[in-house]
Amino acid sequence: MADHHKPVPNTRLRAVRELEFQMSRPEFAKKINDTGKAMGENVACGPRLVADWEDGNVTCPRAVYQRILTQMTHGRSMADLGFRLPAPAPPARPARPAARPNGPHREEDSVERRAFLFDGAGVLLALPLTAGQTPGKIGATEVRAVKAAVTTLYAKDHDHGSAPLRHAASEALHTAYQWLQSGTYTSRTESKLRSATGALSIAAGWLSYDSGRAGDAHSLYGEALAAARIAEDPELEAHAFGCLSLLAKASGRPREAISAAQGAQAVARNLGSPRLLSLFNMREAGGWALMGDAAATDKAIVRAHTLYAKGPSDADPAWLDFYAPGELAGLECLARADLGQHERAASGAEQAVLLHGDAFARNRALYTADVAIQHAVRDRPEPEAAAEAAGRVLAFLPEVRSDRLLQSLHNVAGALQRHSRVPAVASWIEEYRATTATGGGRA
């Protein structure tokens, strides 16, 4: 039988926010992000997470947020702030081998993945410049090398998440900037190299975002926007605006998310890629949803689907490959979730996972986690279905390493906690604790 116990609202935290700080949820989330940045902790707290804390959907925040909240409130403990500390984890046991979601296991694939994850990804992005060496003449070879690094970053990120790639991306970007600052090149090569470096900056910014480093991501996206304008590259400019929209929404700034998405649409309107415009309309929908405007959200979603249905175009940029039908469904499900339409969000997330098929492992893992959360928080919760979906998420670890995925798992655990008397849920919570205790999910 399902456990229908309601979450216990955290009235103490809400009182601290409303009476002591006198802040709205978006303002409180921004205060958390700013405090974290001052402490050297790059987090991307949003009003939705604050709402989950206050509504009792998350009984205790992650360790990084515990440190920030204690600093913000001048030394108060989590108990002082109304949170309920989790029970001590049981003794660690080896996590069961992660089952491959699709198809038979191939040993050679597993060996290759382990080598990539744990031996480092730097060699995959090695650009032809020795440390300390002064760049000479820069030409088509170097531009191709930067473009190849971008392609490799996106391909590996889709399968494994951002954790193994950040350092490699940073080194590649440093080399590209050395070429720009100290190399010798023609004006035509400069424009191409600047565009390629801007695209690499966006890729590095994405890895920072996926790793919970919102401040770094914002700086990198800003660098890409500047590069696009200097190089007069409208595709890169639109891409940068789209990324800034995504980051603003994740940071709890819906108006900024909407404005950046509309800016991306204005720049992309003459590029001849309906699917690029579709993505930016879906970004706009995410901003409207976070504001709670269902009518504006629906209009943006309809525009996104209409544009997507026009089909692919030769003008579609290579990086847009991720925007497959599964991603279209997934982005809509996130907007539905922000509007509190949990049943539609759950079915949309399931559709996203199915449509992705074998591709985009990290996104499949994230949307599977969304399935679990929506089943747990809907008006008529289905804890067994939530636990089943949550079990599928654990199967992606440790091969997919993403701070966003770990945060999603943490949110799943918080949402399922109130159903802990359901056997399937209790079993999943035990497995989740064992997996994280043995480091299976650490990035």
N, C-alpha and C positions, 0 to 999 in steps of 0.2 A: 504494500500500500504506500502511496506517495505521502511524503511528509509536507503538510501545507502550512507549517509554522512560518509566520511572517518574520522578516528581518527586524531587528531591534534598532530603531533610529538612534543615531548618536546626537542627542540633543545638546550635550556638553560642547562638542566641537562646533555645532551650529551657533551656540550662544557666544563662543569665543570669536567666531567670524563676524557675527552680526552686531554684537554689543561691544566687544573690545576693539576689534579692528574696524568695525563699521564698513564692511566691504561686501560687495556682491560676490557670487561664486567666481565669475571671470576675474574680478579684481583680486580675490584671494588666491586663485591659481597663479596669476601673474606675480603676486608677492612671493609665492613659493618658488617659482622659477627664478626670480631675481635674487632671492636669498640663497638658493642653491648655487647660482652662478658666482655669487660673492664668496661662497665656501669652496669653490672649485668643483661643484657637482652640477653637471649639465643634465637637467631633467626637462620633461615636456608635460608638466601637469596642466590639465584642462578642467573646465567647469564640470564636465561629466564625471571625472574622477573625484572631484570634491563632493559632487552629489552622491556618488556611490559610498563615500565615507560617511556622509551625514545620514543617508538613508539606511545604513547598516548592511548594504550589499557587500562591502569589504569591511571585515571586522577589525583588521589591523593593516596599516600601510607597509610597503616595503621598507627595508632598512634605510635606504637612502632618504626616503621621505620622513622616516622617524627622526633621522639626524637633523633634517631641515626644520621640521615642525618644532623640535626641542629648541633649536636655535632661535626660531621666530618668536617663541613664547617664553623666552628667557629661562629655559631649563626645565620646563614641565615634561613629565613622563607621558608615555602613551596612555597609561591608565588615568592620569590627570586630565587628559584630553578626551576621555570617554571611550577610548578604543579597548577592545578585548584582546589580550595577548593570546596567541594560539597555544594549544597544548604542546608540550615538548614532543619532538618527533621521536618515533620508535627507533631502536637501534638500526643502523643502516644495514641493508642487505643488498646484494648485487641486483641491479635492475635487470629485468628480463631483456633479452636481446630485442632490439627494436624490429618489429615486423615491417617488411616492405609493404607499403600500401597497395602497390600494384605489381603484378608479375612475379616470377620466380626470382630468388636471390642468386646473384652472380658474384662469385668470389672476387674475380678480377676487378669488377666495378667497386666493390667494397674497399679493396686495397687502394685503388686509385683515390677514392674519396678520403680515406684516412690519411693518405700521404698529403693531400691538399690541405686538409684541416689542420694537421698537427706539425707538418714540416715547413709550413709557411707558404704564402702565396706570392712573395716578392719576385721570385724568378719568373713568374708568368707575365709580369709587367715591366721587366728590365728594359729600360730605354738606353740607347747606346751613348752613355756618357759616364766616364769614370769620376768618382767623387773627387772634387777639387780641380778637375780638369776644366780649362777655359773652353767654352764652345767656339767652334770655328764657323765655317760657312754652313748655314742651315738651308735645307732644301726639301724636296718632296719626300725623301726617305724619313726625315724626322717628323714631318707632318703625318705620314702614314703610321709611324710608330705611336704617336699620341692617340690617333684614332683607333688603332688596334688595342691599345691599353683600355680605352673606354669600352670597346666591345667586350673584351675579356672580363672587365669588372662587372658589367651587367649580367653576362652569362653565368659567371660563378656566383654572383649575389642571388640570382633567382633560385639556384639550387641549394646554396649553403648558408645564406644569410651574410651579414656584414662583418661579423667578428674577425674572420681570418684575413680580411681584405683591407682594413683601414690603413695599416702601416704601409702596405704596398701602394695604395692609392696616394697617400701623402708623399711618398718618395717620388712617384711618377710625376705628380703635380709640381714638386720642387724642381725636378729636372726640366720640365716644360717651361717653367718660369725663368730658369737659367738661360734657356735658349732665347726666350723673348728679350731678356734684359741684356745679355752679353753676346749673343750671336750676331752673325752677319748674314743678311738676307735681303731679297728684293721686296718691294712694297706688296706685290701679289702674294709672295710667300708669307709675309707678315700677317696679312689678312686671314689666310688659311690657317696659320699656326695659332693666331689669337682665337679664332673660332674653335679650333680643336682643343685648345687649352681651356676655353670656357666650357666646352662639353665635358672635359675631364673634371673641371671644378664642380659641375653639377653632379657627376657620378660620385665624386668624393663627398659632396654634400649629402647625397642620398644615403651613403654609408654612415655618415655621422647621424643623420636623422634616425636611421634604423637602429643605431646603437645608443639612442637616448641622449645624444649630444646636440640639442636643439640650437644652442648658441653657435657652435661650429658650423652647423648646417646653414644657418642664416647668413653667416659671413661668406661662406663658399658660394651660396646662391647669389649674393650681392656681387661677388667678384665676377660670376658668370654673366650677370646682367650688364655690368660695366663692359666686359669683353664684347658682348653682343652688340652694344651700341657703338663701340669704337670700330668694330669690324663691319658694322652695318649688316648684321646677320639677323633677320627677323625670326627665323625658325628658332635660333638659340635664345633670342629675347623672349619669345612666347614660352619656350620651355622653362626658362628661369622664372617668369611670372607664375606659371603653373605650379612650379615647385614651391615658390613662396606662398601660394594659396594653400597648398597642402600643409605646409609648416605652420601657417597662421591658424588653421583649423585645429591642428593637433595641439597647439599652444593655447587654445581657448580664446582666439580673437576672430570671431565669425565675420565681423564687418570687413576686417582686413582680408580675410580669406575670399570674400565675395568680390571685393575691389580688385584683388590680384588676379582672380579667375576671369573677371570681365576685361582686365587689361590684356591678359593672354589671348582672349577671344578677339579683341580689337586688332592685335598684331597679327594673329594667325588667319584672319578672315580672307586674306588675298593669297594664301599659300597653296590653295587647291587641295587641301586634305580635310575632308569632312570628318574623318575619325579623330583627327587632332582637335578639331572644334568640339566634337562630341566629348572628349576627355575633359576639356576645359569647362564645358557646360555641367559635367558631372561634378567637377571641383566646386563650381558655383553652387550646385545643389547641396553639397556638403556644408557649405557656409550657411545657407538658408536654414538647413535642418538644425544646425547647432543653435541658431537664433530662435528656433521653434516656429518658423513660418512655414506651415505645411503647404499652403497654396503656392508660394514661390518655389518651394522645393519641387513640387509636382511639375510645375511648368518647366523648370530646368531639366528634370529627369526626362520629360517627354521630348524636349529639344535634343537631349543627348541620344536617346534611342532613335529618333528620326534621322539624325545625322549619321549615326553608326550604320543604320540600315542602307545608306547609300553605297556602302561597300568600300573596299580598300582602294587606294589611289597610288599612282607612281610617286606622288608628292609626299606620301607618308614617310616620316623620318624613321631610320632604323631602330632607334630606341623605343619607338611606339609599339614594337612587337609584343610587349607585355600586356597591352590593352586589347586582350582577346575577349570573346564573349563571357568567359568566366570572370574577368575583371570588371566588365560592365555590370554584371549581376552583383558582384561583390561590393562595388562602390554604392550601388543603389541600396543594398542591404544595410550598409553602415549609416546611410542617411535615414532609412526607416527606423533603425535602432535609436538614433538621436531624437527622432520624433516620438519615441515611445511605442512604435508600431511593432511590437516584439514578434508577433506571429508571422508577419510579412518579412521581418528581418531574418527570422530563423529559416524560413523556406528559401529566401533569397541567398543566404549563406550556403545552404545545402546545394542549391543550383550552381553557385560559383565553384564549389569544390568539384562537382561532377563535370562541369564544363571545362575546367582546367585540365582534367585527365591526368596524364603523367607529368605534365609540365609545371614549372613554377612552384617548386616544393615549398618555399617559404610562404608564398601567398596562400597555397592550399592549407598549410598549417594554421595560418592566421584566421582564415575564414572558417576552418573547422572549429577553432576556439570560439569564434563568434556564434557558431551553431550551438555550442554547449552553453554559452552565457545566455543566449536568447531563450533556450528551452528552460533555463533555471529561473529566469526573472519574468516570464510572460504571466499574464493574468491567471492562467491555469497552468502552473508549473508542471513540467514533465521531467522529474529528476533522473529517471532511468535513462531517458533519451539523452539528457545532458551528460550523464556519466559515460554513456557509450561514445558520444562525440569527443569528450575529454580524453578518453582512452586512446582514441585515434591520434590526438595531438601529441601525446607522449611518444608515440612511435616515430615521430620526426626527430627526436633528440637522440644523440647530440649532433647529428649530421647537419641540421639546420641550427645555426647559432645567431640569434637576433635578440636584442634587448626588448624589442616590441613583442616578440613571441613569449619571452619570459614574463613580461608584464601581463600579457593576455592570459597565460597560465595562472599567474597570481590572481587575476581577476576571476578566472573560472573557479579557483579554489575558494575565493571569498563568496562568490554567488552560490556555490554548492554547499557551503558550510551549514546553512540552516536546514539542509536536507540530509544531514549526516547520519540520521537513523535509518535511511534507506540503504539496504545492504550494498547495492551497486555503487552508491555514492561513497560509502565508507571504504569500500575496497579501492576506489579510485584515489581517494584522499591518501590512503596508506601508500599506494604506489607512487603518487606524486611526491610525497615527502621523502620516500626512499630514493627516488630518482634524483631529486634536487640535493639530498644529503650526500650522495655519492658523486656529485659534480656533473651529473649527466646533462644538466641544462645550463651550465655556466658558459657564458660567452668569453 
